[in-house]
Amino acid sequence: MAEEFIIDKSLSDDKKYEEFLSMIINLLDRGDNYLSNLSNLTAAIKQTFGKISWAGFYLYDGTKLYLGPFQGKIACTSIELGKGVCGTSAIKHETIIVPDVDKFPGHISCDSESKSEIVIPIIKKDHSDTSVEEKFLGVLDLDSTSYNSFNETDKKYLELLCKYLAEEIF
């Protein structure tokens, strides 16, 4: 089913993200295959945020990260854990903001026009009576052709988005 997904681009970043998250919750369907949901999500991200040149997922197969749904130029198909921004985020289980990708040690350049990047890990937390187990699922990777495109506002809302994905979609 086609959906209309329009957000006022003149809104502040906070308001744009708030509206975006509200619309995403209505767009994504828990009953659909997670790959279909991630595909629509990458399209929505790319459509909403003009600063983003590439939006996609690298999913964890138990050994490495492999390319999932994305929007943008062709990309690397697999990334070893600990390699590049995505692999480093995967090992550390933390969001990484890179203002200038050329200054990130070991950056993997799939697109020579990419100048900055943010990578957010997707971690599902399973709660039992005695503990909380974390299951690493993959990362959301966003690139920009401008330097310093991502900040703490992006981090805050994208982490909320990835938490929602882990709890409700995967």
Secondary structure, 3 states (H helix, E strand, C coil): CCCCCCCCCCCCHHHHHHHHHHHHHHHCCCCCCHHHHHHHHHHHHHHHCCCCCEEEEEEECCCEEEEEEEECCCCCCEEECCCHHHHHHHHHCCCEEECCHHHCCCCCCCCCCCCEEEEEEEEEEEECCCCEEEEEEEEEEEEECCCCCCCHHHHHHHHHHHHHHHHHHC
